[in-house]
Amino acid sequence: MNSLDAIGKMLIFFGLFIVVAGAVLMAAGKIGGLGRLPGDIFIQKGNFTFYFPVVTMIIVSVMLSLIFNIFFKR
């Protein structure tokens, strides 16, 4: 296999992964609650806004870990 073939396949895979991840995030924004969970840090003072979704990141991390463990178990 040519090294350019491997790089091309890798770019296609990452491109498809980014498209799927974008679609999931767009759908998640329409599902109520995700991104505005209790425990997410939201500070607004004047024209400054800081948002850090701690609990949302933990939930997404656990879900992705479960999915990857199910599909990529060896």
PQR file of N, CA, C, O and H, with PARSE charges and radii, in Angstrom:
ATOM      1  N   MET A   1       0.837  -1.168   0.000 -0.4000 1.5000
ATOM      2  CA  MET A   1       0.000   0.000   0.000 -0.0000 2.0000
ATOM      3  C   MET A   1       0.891   1.243   0.000  0.5500 1.7000
ATOM      4  O   MET A   1       1.872   1.324   0.739 -0.5500 1.4000
ATOM      5  N   ASN A   2       0.543   2.164  -0.808 -0.4000 1.5000
ATOM      6  CA  ASN A   2       1.272   3.414  -0.919 -0.0000 2.0000
ATOM      7  C   ASN A   2       0.986   4.282   0.312  0.5500 1.7000
ATOM      8  O   ASN A   2      -0.130   4.281   0.831 -0.5500 1.4000
ATOM      9  H   ASN A   2      -0.254   2.098  -1.409  0.4000 1.0000
ATOM     10  N   SER A   3       1.986   5.010   0.769 -0.4000 1.5000
ATOM     11  CA  SER A   3       1.801   5.841   1.963 -0.0000 2.0000
ATOM     12  C   SER A   3       0.777   6.956   1.722  0.5500 1.7000
ATOM     13  O   SER A   3       0.096   7.387   2.652 -0.5500 1.4000
ATOM     14  H   SER A   3       2.892   5.011   0.347  0.4000 1.0000
ATOM     15  N   LEU A   4       0.671   7.420   0.474 -0.4000 1.5000
ATOM     16  CA  LEU A   4      -0.337   8.437   0.180 -0.0000 2.0000
ATOM     17  C   LEU A   4      -1.744   7.862   0.276  0.5500 1.7000
ATOM     18  O   LEU A   4      -2.676   8.574   0.648 -0.5500 1.4000
ATOM     19  H   LEU A   4       1.224   7.070  -0.282  0.4000 1.0000
ATOM     20  N   ASP A   5      -1.910   6.585  -0.054 -0.4000 1.5000
ATOM     21  CA  ASP A   5      -3.213   5.944   0.111 -0.0000 2.0000
ATOM     22  C   ASP A   5      -3.608   5.917   1.577  0.5500 1.7000
ATOM     23  O   ASP A   5      -4.758   6.196   1.918 -0.5500 1.4000
ATOM     24  H   ASP A   5      -1.152   6.006  -0.356  0.4000 1.0000
ATOM     25  N   ALA A   6      -2.673   5.585   2.437 -0.4000 1.5000
ATOM     26  CA  ALA A   6      -2.957   5.524   3.868 -0.0000 2.0000
ATOM     27  C   ALA A   6      -3.317   6.903   4.404  0.5500 1.7000
ATOM     28  O   ALA A   6      -4.250   7.038   5.196 -0.5500 1.4000
ATOM     29  H   ALA A   6      -1.739   5.358   2.160  0.4000 1.0000
ATOM     30  N   ILE A   7      -2.590   7.917   3.982 -0.4000 1.5000
ATOM     31  CA  ILE A   7      -2.884   9.284   4.432 -0.0000 2.0000
ATOM     32  C   ILE A   7      -4.252   9.726   3.919  0.5500 1.7000
ATOM     33  O   ILE A   7      -5.007  10.369   4.648 -0.5500 1.4000
ATOM     34  H   ILE A   7      -1.833   7.808   3.339  0.4000 1.0000
ATOM     35  N   GLY A   8      -4.578   9.384   2.667 -0.4000 1.5000
ATOM     36  CA  GLY A   8      -5.876   9.731   2.105 -0.0000 2.0000
ATOM     37  C   GLY A   8      -7.013   9.075   2.864  0.5500 1.7000
ATOM     38  O   GLY A   8      -8.017   9.727   3.152 -0.5500 1.4000
ATOM     39  H   GLY A   8      -3.964   8.862   2.075  0.4000 1.0000
ATOM     40  N   LYS A   9      -6.877   7.796   3.193 -0.4000 1.5000
ATOM     41  CA  LYS A   9      -7.913   7.100   3.954 -0.0000 2.0000
ATOM     42  C   LYS A   9      -8.066   7.706   5.341  0.5500 1.7000
ATOM     43  O   LYS A   9      -9.178   7.835   5.853 -0.5500 1.4000
ATOM     44  H   LYS A   9      -6.061   7.267   2.959  0.4000 1.0000
ATOM     45  N   MET A  10      -6.944   8.076   5.944 -0.4000 1.5000
ATOM     46  CA  MET A  10      -6.986   8.675   7.267 -0.0000 2.0000
ATOM     47  C   MET A  10      -7.711  10.021   7.222  0.5500 1.7000
ATOM     48  O   MET A  10      -8.515  10.314   8.108 -0.5500 1.4000
ATOM     49  H   MET A  10      -6.041   7.972   5.528  0.4000 1.0000
ATOM     50  N   LEU A  11      -7.445  10.834   6.215 -0.4000 1.5000
ATOM     51  CA  LEU A  11      -8.118  12.126   6.087 -0.0000 2.0000
ATOM     52  C   LEU A  11      -9.610  11.956   5.858  0.5500 1.7000
ATOM     53  O   LEU A  11     -10.413  12.708   6.410 -0.5500 1.4000
ATOM     54  H   LEU A  11      -6.792  10.596   5.495  0.4000 1.0000
ATOM     55  N   ILE A  12      -9.992  10.969   5.044 -0.4000 1.5000
ATOM     56  CA  ILE A  12     -11.410  10.705   4.821 -0.0000 2.0000
ATOM     57  C   ILE A  12     -12.080  10.287   6.121  0.5500 1.7000
ATOM     58  O   ILE A  12     -13.171  10.759   6.440 -0.5500 1.4000
ATOM     59  H   ILE A  12      -9.341  10.358   4.595  0.4000 1.0000
ATOM     60  N   PHE A  13     -11.423   9.394   6.880 -0.4000 1.5000
ATOM     61  CA  PHE A  13     -11.985   8.942   8.151 -0.0000 2.0000
ATOM     62  C   PHE A  13     -12.175  10.120   9.101  0.5500 1.7000
ATOM     63  O   PHE A  13     -13.245  10.263   9.693 -0.5500 1.4000
ATOM     64  H   PHE A  13     -10.537   9.011   6.621  0.4000 1.0000
ATOM     65  N   PHE A  14     -11.162  10.962   9.258 -0.4000 1.5000
ATOM     66  CA  PHE A  14     -11.273  12.099  10.172 -0.0000 2.0000
ATOM     67  C   PHE A  14     -12.317  13.098   9.690  0.5500 1.7000
ATOM     68  O   PHE A  14     -13.019  13.702  10.502 -0.5500 1.4000
ATOM     69  H   PHE A  14     -10.292  10.846   8.778  0.4000 1.0000
ATOM     70  N   GLY A  15     -12.423  13.277   8.378 -0.4000 1.5000
ATOM     71  CA  GLY A  15     -13.448  14.162   7.834 -0.0000 2.0000
ATOM     72  C   GLY A  15     -14.847  13.661   8.145  0.5500 1.7000
ATOM     73  O   GLY A  15     -15.714  14.434   8.555 -0.5500 1.4000
ATOM     74  H   GLY A  15     -11.853  12.787   7.719  0.4000 1.0000
ATOM     75  N   LEU A  16     -15.067  12.363   7.949 -0.4000 1.5000
ATOM     76  CA  LEU A  16     -16.371  11.787   8.271 -0.0000 2.0000
ATOM     77  C   LEU A  16     -16.653  11.867   9.763  0.5500 1.7000
ATOM     78  O   LEU A  16     -17.785  12.125  10.174 -0.5500 1.4000
ATOM     79  H   LEU A  16     -14.363  11.735   7.616  0.4000 1.0000
ATOM     80  N   PHE A  17     -15.622  11.644  10.575 -0.4000 1.5000
ATOM     81  CA  PHE A  17     -15.784  11.744  12.027 -0.0000 2.0000
ATOM     82  C   PHE A  17     -16.194  13.162  12.421  0.5500 1.7000
ATOM     83  O   PHE A  17     -17.068  13.334  13.271 -0.5500 1.4000
ATOM     84  H   PHE A  17     -14.703  11.434  10.241  0.4000 1.0000
ATOM     85  N   ILE A  18     -15.589  14.162  11.826 -0.4000 1.5000
ATOM     86  CA  ILE A  18     -15.919  15.554  12.150 -0.0000 2.0000
ATOM     87  C   ILE A  18     -17.344  15.886  11.715  0.5500 1.7000
ATOM     88  O   ILE A  18     -18.057  16.597  12.423 -0.5500 1.4000
ATOM     89  H   ILE A  18     -14.879  14.023  11.135  0.4000 1.0000
ATOM     90  N   VAL A  19     -17.764  15.376  10.555 -0.4000 1.5000
ATOM     91  CA  VAL A  19     -19.132  15.614  10.093 -0.0000 2.0000
ATOM     92  C   VAL A  19     -20.141  14.982  11.045  0.5500 1.7000
ATOM     93  O   VAL A  19     -21.132  15.612  11.415 -0.5500 1.4000
ATOM     94  H   VAL A  19     -17.185  14.799   9.980  0.4000 1.0000
ATOM     95  N   VAL A  20     -19.886  13.734  11.442 -0.4000 1.5000
ATOM     96  CA  VAL A  20     -20.793  13.051  12.367 -0.0000 2.0000
ATOM     97  C   VAL A  20     -20.806  13.759  13.718  0.5500 1.7000
ATOM     98  O   VAL A  20     -21.870  13.943  14.309 -0.5500 1.4000
ATOM     99  H   VAL A  20     -19.081  13.223  11.141  0.4000 1.0000
ATOM    100  N   ALA A  21     -19.635  14.157  14.211 -0.4000 1.5000
ATOM    101  CA  ALA A  21     -19.573  14.863  15.493 -0.0000 2.0000
ATOM    102  C   ALA A  21     -20.332  16.189  15.408  0.5500 1.7000
ATOM    103  O   ALA A  21     -21.021  16.560  16.359 -0.5500 1.4000
ATOM    104  H   ALA A  21     -18.771  14.008  13.731  0.4000 1.0000
ATOM    105  N   GLY A  22     -20.221  16.894  14.312 -0.4000 1.5000
ATOM    106  CA  GLY A  22     -20.957  18.145  14.130 -0.0000 2.0000
ATOM    107  C   GLY A  22     -22.455  17.927  14.107  0.5500 1.7000
ATOM    108  O   GLY A  22     -23.207  18.707  14.691 -0.5500 1.4000
ATOM    109  H   GLY A  22     -19.662  16.593  13.540  0.4000 1.0000
ATOM    110  N   ALA A  23     -22.898  16.866  13.435 -0.4000 1.5000
ATOM    111  CA  ALA A  23     -24.327  16.558  13.392 -0.0000 2.0000
ATOM    112  C   ALA A  23     -24.845  16.193  14.772  0.5500 1.7000
ATOM    113  O   ALA A  23     -25.943  16.596  15.153 -0.5500 1.4000
ATOM    114  H   ALA A  23     -22.287  16.232  12.961  0.4000 1.0000
ATOM    115  N   VAL A  24     -24.064  15.436  15.517 -0.4000 1.5000
ATOM    116  CA  VAL A  24     -24.469  15.067  16.879 -0.0000 2.0000
ATOM    117  C   VAL A  24     -24.562  16.304  17.756  0.5500 1.7000
ATOM    118  O   VAL A  24     -25.505  16.435  18.536 -0.5500 1.4000
ATOM    119  H   VAL A  24     -23.171  15.108  15.207  0.4000 1.0000
ATOM    120  N   LEU A  25     -23.604  17.211  17.645 -0.4000 1.5000
ATOM    121  CA  LEU A  25     -23.641  18.433  18.457 -0.0000 2.0000
ATOM    122  C   LEU A  25     -24.821  19.323  18.080  0.5500 1.7000
ATOM    123  O   LEU A  25     -25.438  19.941  18.947 -0.5500 1.4000
ATOM    124  H   LEU A  25     -22.838  17.104  17.012  0.4000 1.0000
ATOM    125  N   MET A  26     -25.133  19.388  16.785 -0.4000 1.5000
ATOM    126  CA  MET A  26     -26.290  20.180  16.368 -0.0000 2.0000
ATOM    127  C   MET A  26     -27.578  19.572  16.926  0.5500 1.7000
ATOM    128  O   MET A  26     -28.468  20.299  17.369 -0.5500 1.4000
ATOM    129  H   MET A  26     -24.631  18.887  16.080  0.4000 1.0000
ATOM    130  N   ALA A  27     -27.677  18.253  16.904 -0.4000 1.5000
ATOM    131  CA  ALA A  27     -28.861  17.587  17.447 -0.0000 2.0000
ATOM    132  C   ALA A  27     -28.907  17.742  18.958  0.5500 1.7000
ATOM    133  O   ALA A  27     -29.984  17.911  19.530 -0.5500 1.4000
ATOM    134  H   ALA A  27     -26.954  17.663  16.544  0.4000 1.0000
ATOM    135  N   ALA A  28     -27.753  17.687  19.610 -0.4000 1.5000
ATOM    136  CA  ALA A  28     -27.702  17.811  21.065 -0.0000 2.0000
ATOM    137  C   ALA A  28     -28.135  19.207  21.507  0.5500 1.7000
ATOM    138  O   ALA A  28     -28.696  19.371  22.590 -0.5500 1.4000
ATOM    139  H   ALA A  28     -26.878  17.550  19.146  0.4000 1.0000
ATOM    140  N   GLY A  29     -27.880  20.200  20.682 -0.4000 1.5000
ATOM    141  CA  GLY A  29     -28.301  21.556  21.022 -0.0000 2.0000
ATOM    142  C   GLY A  29     -29.809  21.698  21.019  0.5500 1.7000
ATOM    143  O   GLY A  29     -30.358  22.556  21.711 -0.5500 1.4000
ATOM    144  H   GLY A  29     -27.424  20.067  19.802  0.4000 1.0000
ATOM    145  N   LYS A  30     -30.485  20.856  20.238 -0.4000 1.5000
ATOM    146  CA  LYS A  30     -31.948  20.913  20.183 -0.0000 2.0000
ATOM    147  C   LYS A  30     -32.590  20.053  21.262  0.5500 1.7000
ATOM    148  O   LYS A  30     -33.759  20.240  21.599 -0.5500 1.4000
ATOM    149  H   LYS A  30     -30.039  20.159  19.676  0.4000 1.0000
ATOM    150  N   ILE A  31     -31.823  19.107  21.805 -0.4000 1.5000
ATOM    151  CA  ILE A  31     -32.326  18.291  22.905 -0.0000 2.0000
ATOM    152  C   ILE A  31     -32.199  19.129  24.170  0.5500 1.7000
ATOM    153  O   ILE A  31     -31.119  19.629  24.484 -0.5500 1.4000
ATOM    154  H   ILE A  31     -30.873  18.954  21.532  0.4000 1.0000
ATOM    155  N   GLY A  32     -33.270  19.275  24.872 -0.4000 1.5000
ATOM    156  CA  GLY A  32     -33.282  20.140  26.046 -0.0000 2.0000
ATOM    157  C   GLY A  32     -32.334  19.680  27.145  0.5500 1.7000
ATOM    158  O   GLY A  32     -32.266  18.489  27.448 -0.5500 1.4000
ATOM    159  H   GLY A  32     -34.147  18.869  24.616  0.4000 1.0000
ATOM    160  N   GLY A  33     -31.617  20.598  27.729 -0.4000 1.5000
ATOM    161  CA  GLY A  33     -30.819  20.299  28.901 -0.0000 2.0000
ATOM    162  C   GLY A  33     -29.345  20.107  28.648  0.5500 1.7000
ATOM    163  O   GLY A  33     -28.530  20.547  29.460 -0.5500 1.4000
ATOM    164  H   GLY A  33     -31.673  21.565  27.482  0.4000 1.0000
ATOM    165  N   LEU A  34     -28.971  19.478  27.572 -0.4000 1.5000
ATOM    166  CA  LEU A  34     -27.550  19.217  27.349 -0.0000 2.0000
ATOM    167  C   LEU A  34     -26.832  20.537  27.091  0.5500 1.7000
ATOM    168  O   LEU A  34     -27.176  21.268  26.162 -0.5500 1.4000
ATOM    169  H   LEU A  34     -29.633  19.122  26.913  0.4000 1.0000
ATOM    170  N   GLY A  35     -25.848  20.831  27.906 -0.4000 1.5000
ATOM    171  CA  GLY A  35     -25.133  22.088  27.814 -0.0000 2.0000
ATOM    172  C   GLY A  35     -25.581  23.108  28.849  0.5500 1.7000
ATOM    173  O   GLY A  35     -24.925  24.132  29.041 -0.5500 1.4000
ATOM    174  H   GLY A  35     -25.569  20.236  28.660  0.4000 1.0000
ATOM    175  N   ARG A  36     -26.689  22.833  29.510 -0.4000 1.5000
ATOM    176  CA  ARG A  36     -27.199  23.718  30.570 -0.0000 2.0000
ATOM    177  C   ARG A  36     -27.540  22.904  31.808  0.5500 1.7000
ATOM    178  O   ARG A  36     -28.571  23.135  32.440 -0.5500 1.4000
ATOM    179  H   ARG A  36     -27.222  22.001  29.353  0.4000 1.0000
ATOM    180  N   LEU A  37     -26.689  21.959  32.156 -0.4000 1.5000
ATOM    181  CA  LEU A  37     -26.934  21.083  33.289 -0.0000 2.0000
ATOM    182  C   LEU A  37     -26.488  21.747  34.591  0.5500 1.7000
ATOM    183  O   LEU A  37     -25.622  22.623  34.582 -0.5500 1.4000
ATOM    184  H   LEU A  37     -25.851  21.771  31.643  0.4000 1.0000
ATOM    185  N   PRO A  38     -27.084  21.325  35.713 -0.5600 1.5000
ATOM    186  CA  PRO A  38     -26.609  21.823  37.004  0.2800 2.0000
ATOM    187  C   PRO A  38     -25.150  21.398  37.205  0.5500 1.7000
ATOM    188  O   PRO A  38     -24.813  20.234  36.986 -0.5500 1.4000
ATOM    189  N   GLY A  39     -24.318  22.291  37.602 -0.4000 1.5000
ATOM    190  CA  GLY A  39     -22.896  22.003  37.760 -0.0000 2.0000
ATOM    191  C   GLY A  39     -22.059  22.632  36.665  0.5500 1.7000
ATOM    192  O   GLY A  39     -20.846  22.768  36.823 -0.5500 1.4000
ATOM    193  H   GLY A  39     -24.592  23.236  37.780  0.4000 1.0000
ATOM    194  N   ASP A  40     -22.681  23.023  35.550 -0.4000 1.5000
ATOM    195  CA  ASP A  40     -21.968  23.764  34.516 -0.0000 2.0000
ATOM    196  C   ASP A  40     -21.732  25.182  35.019  0.5500 1.7000
ATOM    197  O   ASP A  40     -22.627  25.798  35.597 -0.5500 1.4000
ATOM    198  H   ASP A  40     -23.667  22.913  35.422  0.4000 1.0000
ATOM    199  N   ILE A  41     -20.551  25.685  34.802 -0.4000 1.5000
ATOM    200  CA  ILE A  41     -20.178  26.999  35.325 -0.0000 2.0000
ATOM    201  C   ILE A  41     -20.570  28.074  34.311  0.5500 1.7000
ATOM    202  O   ILE A  41     -20.163  28.020  33.151 -0.5500 1.4000
ATOM    203  H   ILE A  41     -19.824  25.184  34.332  0.4000 1.0000
ATOM    204  N   PHE A  42     -21.354  29.040  34.752 -0.4000 1.5000
ATOM    205  CA  PHE A  42     -21.806  30.140  33.902 -0.0000 2.0000
ATOM    206  C   PHE A  42     -21.693  31.430  34.698  0.5500 1.7000
ATOM    207  O   PHE A  42     -22.386  31.618  35.698 -0.5500 1.4000
ATOM    208  H   PHE A  42     -21.685  29.084  35.695  0.4000 1.0000
ATOM    209  N   ILE A  43     -20.812  32.317  34.245 -0.4000 1.5000
ATOM    210  CA  ILE A  43     -20.596  33.600  34.921 -0.0000 2.0000
ATOM    211  C   ILE A  43     -20.834  34.706  33.902  0.5500 1.7000
ATOM    212  O   ILE A  43     -20.257  34.698  32.815 -0.5500 1.4000
ATOM    213  H   ILE A  43     -20.250  32.164  33.432  0.4000 1.0000
ATOM    214  N   GLN A  44     -21.690  35.658  34.266 -0.4000 1.5000
ATOM    215  CA  GLN A  44     -21.958  36.788  33.385 -0.0000 2.0000
ATOM    216  C   GLN A  44     -21.877  38.067  34.203  0.5500 1.7000
ATOM    217  O   GLN A  44     -22.636  38.261  35.153 -0.5500 1.4000
ATOM    218  H   GLN A  44     -22.159  35.664  35.150  0.4000 1.0000
ATOM    219  N   LYS A  45     -20.946  38.938  33.823 -0.4000 1.5000
ATOM    220  CA  LYS A  45     -20.765  40.227  34.491 -0.0000 2.0000
ATOM    221  C   LYS A  45     -20.591  41.293  33.419  0.5500 1.7000
ATOM    222  O   LYS A  45     -19.590  41.321  32.703 -0.5500 1.4000
ATOM    223  H   LYS A  45     -20.329  38.780  33.052  0.4000 1.0000
ATOM    224  N   GLY A  46     -21.561  42.147  33.327 -0.4000 1.5000
ATOM    225  CA  GLY A  46     -21.490  43.209  32.326 -0.0000 2.0000
ATOM    226  C   GLY A  46     -21.470  42.632  30.922  0.5500 1.7000
ATOM    227  O   GLY A  46     -22.360  41.875  30.535 -0.5500 1.4000
ATOM    228  H   GLY A  46     -22.374  42.125  33.909  0.4000 1.0000
ATOM    229  N   ASN A  47     -20.438  42.999  30.161 -0.4000 1.5000
ATOM    230  CA  ASN A  47     -20.336  42.474  28.808 -0.0000 2.0000
ATOM    231  C   ASN A  47     -19.391  41.265  28.733  0.5500 1.7000
ATOM    232  O   ASN A  47     -18.984  40.870  27.641 -0.5500 1.4000
ATOM    233  H   ASN A  47     -19.715  43.614  30.476  0.4000 1.0000
ATOM    234  N   PHE A  48     -19.045  40.684  29.870 -0.4000 1.5000
ATOM    235  CA  PHE A  48     -18.175  39.513  29.929 -0.0000 2.0000
ATOM    236  C   PHE A  48     -19.002  38.280  30.284  0.5500 1.7000
ATOM    237  O   PHE A  48     -19.757  38.293  31.256 -0.5500 1.4000
ATOM    238  H   PHE A  48     -19.376  41.006  30.758  0.4000 1.0000
ATOM    239  N   THR A  49     -18.859  37.222  29.499 -0.4000 1.5000
ATOM    240  CA  THR A  49     -19.554  35.964  29.775 -0.0000 2.0000
ATOM    241  C   THR A  49     -18.542  34.832  29.732  0.5500 1.7000
ATOM    242  O   THR A  49     -17.754  34.723  28.793 -0.5500 1.4000
ATOM    243  H   THR A  49     -18.246  37.212  28.709  0.4000 1.0000
ATOM    244  N   PHE A  50     -18.572  33.987  30.766 -0.4000 1.5000
ATOM    245  CA  PHE A  50     -17.707  32.813  30.836 -0.0000 2.0000
ATOM    246  C   PHE A  50     -18.587  31.594  31.047  0.5500 1.7000
ATOM    247  O   PHE A  50     -19.398  31.559  31.972 -0.5500 1.4000
ATOM    248  H   PHE A  50     -19.212  34.076  31.530  0.4000 1.0000
ATOM    249  N   TYR A  51     -18.426  30.592  30.186 -0.4000 1.5000
ATOM    250  CA  TYR A  51     -19.223  29.374  30.285 -0.0000 2.0000
ATOM    251  C   TYR A  51     -18.289  28.181  30.192  0.5500 1.7000
ATOM    252  O   TYR A  51     -17.523  28.057  29.236 -0.5500 1.4000
ATOM    253  H   TYR A  51     -17.767  30.620  29.435  0.4000 1.0000
ATOM    254  N   PHE A  52     -18.351  27.299  31.191 -0.4000 1.5000
ATOM    255  CA  PHE A  52     -17.517  26.103  31.223 -0.0000 2.0000
ATOM    256  C   PHE A  52     -18.407  24.914  31.582  0.5500 1.7000
ATOM    257  O   PHE A  52     -18.760  24.747  32.750 -0.5500 1.4000
ATOM    258  H   PHE A  52     -18.973  27.400  31.967  0.4000 1.0000
ATOM    259  N   PRO A  53     -18.781  24.077  30.597 -0.5600 1.5000
ATOM    260  CA  PRO A  53     -19.738  22.990  30.833  0.2800 2.0000
ATOM    261  C   PRO A  53     -19.094  21.755  31.464  0.5500 1.7000
ATOM    262  O   PRO A  53     -18.872  20.759  30.776 -0.5500 1.4000
ATOM    263  N   VAL A  54     -18.796  21.806  32.745 -0.4000 1.5000
ATOM    264  CA  VAL A  54     -18.090  20.727  33.445 -0.0000 2.0000
ATOM    265  C   VAL A  54     -18.899  19.438  33.418  0.5500 1.7000
ATOM    266  O   VAL A  54     -18.395  18.405  32.976 -0.5500 1.4000
ATOM    267  H   VAL A  54     -18.977  22.615  33.304  0.4000 1.0000
ATOM    268  N   VAL A  55     -20.136  19.479  33.880 -0.4000 1.5000
ATOM    269  CA  VAL A  55     -20.959  18.277  33.982 -0.0000 2.0000
ATOM    270  C   VAL A  55     -21.283  17.730  32.596  0.5500 1.7000
ATOM    271  O   VAL A  55     -21.295  16.514  32.399 -0.5500 1.4000
ATOM    272  H   VAL A  55     -20.545  20.317  34.240  0.4000 1.0000
ATOM    273  N   THR A  56     -21.541  18.599  31.648 -0.4000 1.5000
ATOM    274  CA  THR A  56     -21.818  18.158  30.286 -0.0000 2.0000
ATOM    275  C   THR A  56     -20.611  17.419  29.709  0.5500 1.7000
ATOM    276  O   THR A  56     -20.775  16.391  29.051 -0.5500 1.4000
ATOM    277  H   THR A  56     -21.531  19.586  31.808  0.4000 1.0000
ATOM    278  N   MET A  57     -19.405  17.930  29.948 -0.4000 1.5000
ATOM    279  CA  MET A  57     -18.202  17.259  29.441 -0.0000 2.0000
ATOM    280  C   MET A  57     -18.015  15.902  30.087  0.5500 1.7000
ATOM    281  O   MET A  57     -17.587  14.957  29.424 -0.5500 1.4000
ATOM    282  H   MET A  57     -19.272  18.764  30.482  0.4000 1.0000
ATOM    283  N   ILE A  58     -18.326  15.788  31.369 -0.4000 1.5000
ATOM    284  CA  ILE A  58     -18.196  14.498  32.060 -0.0000 2.0000
ATOM    285  C   ILE A  58     -19.180  13.490  31.473  0.5500 1.7000
ATOM    286  O   ILE A  58     -18.817  12.340  31.226 -0.5500 1.4000
ATOM    287  H   ILE A  58     -18.673  16.556  31.908  0.4000 1.0000
ATOM    288  N   ILE A  59     -20.413  13.910  31.250 -0.4000 1.5000
ATOM    289  CA  ILE A  59     -21.420  13.005  30.697 -0.0000 2.0000
ATOM    290  C   ILE A  59     -21.050  12.579  29.282  0.5500 1.7000
ATOM    291  O   ILE A  59     -21.163  11.401  28.945 -0.5500 1.4000
ATOM    292  H   ILE A  59     -20.709  14.844  31.451  0.4000 1.0000
ATOM    293  N   VAL A  60     -20.612  13.513  28.456 -0.4000 1.5000
ATOM    294  CA  VAL A  60     -20.195  13.176  27.088 -0.0000 2.0000
ATOM    295  C   VAL A  60     -18.985  12.239  27.110  0.5500 1.7000
ATOM    296  O   VAL A  60     -18.912  11.309  26.307 -0.5500 1.4000
ATOM    297  H   VAL A  60     -20.520  14.470  28.730  0.4000 1.0000
ATOM    298  N   SER A  61     -18.050  12.471  28.007 -0.4000 1.5000
ATOM    299  CA  SER A  61     -16.876  11.614  28.119 -0.0000 2.0000
ATOM    300  C   SER A  61     -17.257  10.186  28.509  0.5500 1.7000
ATOM    301  O   SER A  61     -16.733   9.228  27.942 -0.5500 1.4000
ATOM    302  H   SER A  61     -18.109  13.227  28.660  0.4000 1.0000
ATOM    303  N   VAL A  62     -18.162  10.042  29.467 -0.4000 1.5000
ATOM    304  CA  VAL A  62     -18.605   8.709  29.886 -0.0000 2.0000
ATOM    305  C   VAL A  62     -19.330   8.002  28.749  0.5500 1.7000
ATOM    306  O   VAL A  62     -19.107   6.816  28.507 -0.5500 1.4000
ATOM    307  H   VAL A  62     -18.588  10.821  29.928  0.4000 1.0000
ATOM    308  N   MET A  63     -20.191   8.724  28.057 -0.4000 1.5000
ATOM    309  CA  MET A  63     -20.925   8.123  26.935 -0.0000 2.0000
ATOM    310  C   MET A  63     -19.982   7.683  25.819  0.5500 1.7000
ATOM    311  O   MET A  63     -20.132   6.587  25.280 -0.5500 1.4000
ATOM    312  H   MET A  63     -20.372   9.688  28.254  0.4000 1.0000
ATOM    313  N   LEU A  64     -19.014   8.524  25.469 -0.4000 1.5000
ATOM    314  CA  LEU A  64     -18.057   8.153  24.429 -0.0000 2.0000
ATOM    315  C   LEU A  64     -17.187   6.982  24.862  0.5500 1.7000
ATOM    316  O   LEU A  64     -16.864   6.119  24.046 -0.5500 1.4000
ATOM    317  H   LEU A  64     -18.892   9.415  25.908  0.4000 1.0000
ATOM    318  N   SER A  65     -16.805   6.940  26.133 -0.4000 1.5000
ATOM    319  CA  SER A  65     -16.016   5.809  26.637 -0.0000 2.0000
ATOM    320  C   SER A  65     -16.807   4.512  26.518  0.5500 1.7000
ATOM    321  O   SER A  65     -16.261   3.489  26.104 -0.5500 1.4000
ATOM    322  H   SER A  65     -17.068   7.640  26.796  0.4000 1.0000
ATOM    323  N   LEU A  66     -18.077   4.544  26.875 -0.4000 1.5000
ATOM    324  CA  LEU A  66     -18.904   3.356  26.747 -0.0000 2.0000
ATOM    325  C   LEU A  66     -19.051   2.918  25.299  0.5500 1.7000
ATOM    326  O   LEU A  66     -18.950   1.730  24.993 -0.5500 1.4000
ATOM    327  H   LEU A  66     -18.521   5.374  27.211  0.4000 1.0000
ATOM    328  N   ILE A  67     -19.289   3.869  24.412 -0.4000 1.5000
ATOM    329  CA  ILE A  67     -19.438   3.546  22.992 -0.0000 2.0000
ATOM    330  C   ILE A  67     -18.157   2.955  22.431  0.5500 1.7000
ATOM    331  O   ILE A  67     -18.195   1.940  21.735 -0.5500 1.4000
ATOM    332  H   ILE A  67     -19.371   4.834  24.660  0.4000 1.0000
ATOM    333  N   PHE A  68     -17.022   3.577  22.724 -0.4000 1.5000
ATOM    334  CA  PHE A  68     -15.756   3.059  22.201 -0.0000 2.0000
ATOM    335  C   PHE A  68     -15.418   1.701  22.793  0.5500 1.7000
ATOM    336  O   PHE A  68     -14.855   0.854  22.100 -0.5500 1.4000
ATOM    337  H   PHE A  68     -16.991   4.402  23.289  0.4000 1.0000
ATOM    338  N   ASN A  69     -15.752   1.473  24.064 -0.4000 1.5000
ATOM    339  CA  ASN A  69     -15.495   0.166  24.665 -0.0000 2.0000
ATOM    340  C   ASN A  69     -16.375  -0.921  24.044  0.5500 1.7000
ATOM    341  O   ASN A  69     -15.942  -2.066  23.909 -0.5500 1.4000
ATOM    342  H   ASN A  69     -16.210   2.161  24.627  0.4000 1.0000
ATOM    343  N   ILE A  70     -17.589  -0.574  23.672 -0.4000 1.5000
ATOM    344  CA  ILE A  70     -18.476  -1.567  23.054 -0.0000 2.0000
ATOM    345  C   ILE A  70     -17.999  -1.910  21.643  0.5500 1.7000
ATOM    346  O   ILE A  70     -17.943  -3.086  21.281 -0.5500 1.4000
ATOM    347  H   ILE A  70     -17.941   0.356  23.782  0.4000 1.0000
ATOM    348  N   PHE A  71     -17.657  -0.904  20.848 -0.4000 1.5000
ATOM    349  CA  PHE A  71     -17.323  -1.137  19.446 -0.0000 2.0000
ATOM    350  C   PHE A  71     -15.869  -1.541  19.204  0.5500 1.7000
ATOM    351  O   PHE A  71     -15.580  -2.234  18.229 -0.5500 1.4000
ATOM    352  H   PHE A  71     -17.702   0.051  21.142  0.4000 1.0000
ATOM    353  N   PHE A  72     -14.971  -1.128  20.056 -0.4000 1.5000
ATOM    354  CA  PHE A  72     -13.547  -1.400  19.819 -0.0000 2.0000
ATOM    355  C   PHE A  72     -12.948  -2.312  20.868  0.5500 1.7000
ATOM    356  O   PHE A  72     -11.767  -2.203  21.196 -0.5500 1.4000
ATOM    357  H   PHE A  72     -15.205  -0.564  20.848  0.4000 1.0000
ATOM    358  N   LYS A  73     -13.763  -3.212  21.394 -0.4000 1.5000
ATOM    359  CA  LYS A  73     -13.277  -4.168  22.388 -0.0000 2.0000
ATOM    360  C   LYS A  73     -12.460  -5.247  21.685  0.5500 1.7000
ATOM    361  O   LYS A  73     -12.865  -5.751  20.637 -0.5500 1.4000
ATOM    362  H   LYS A  73     -14.722  -3.301  21.128  0.4000 1.0000
ATOM    363  N   ARG A  74     -11.327  -5.596  22.249 -0.4000 1.5000
ATOM    364  CA  ARG A  74     -10.488  -6.639  21.629 -0.0000 2.0000
ATOM    365  C   ARG A  74     -10.400  -7.825  22.503  0.5500 1.7000
ATOM    366  O   ARG A  74      -9.740  -8.803  22.152 -0.5500 1.4000
ATOM    367  H   ARG A  74     -10.997  -5.187  23.099  0.4000 1.0000
TER
END
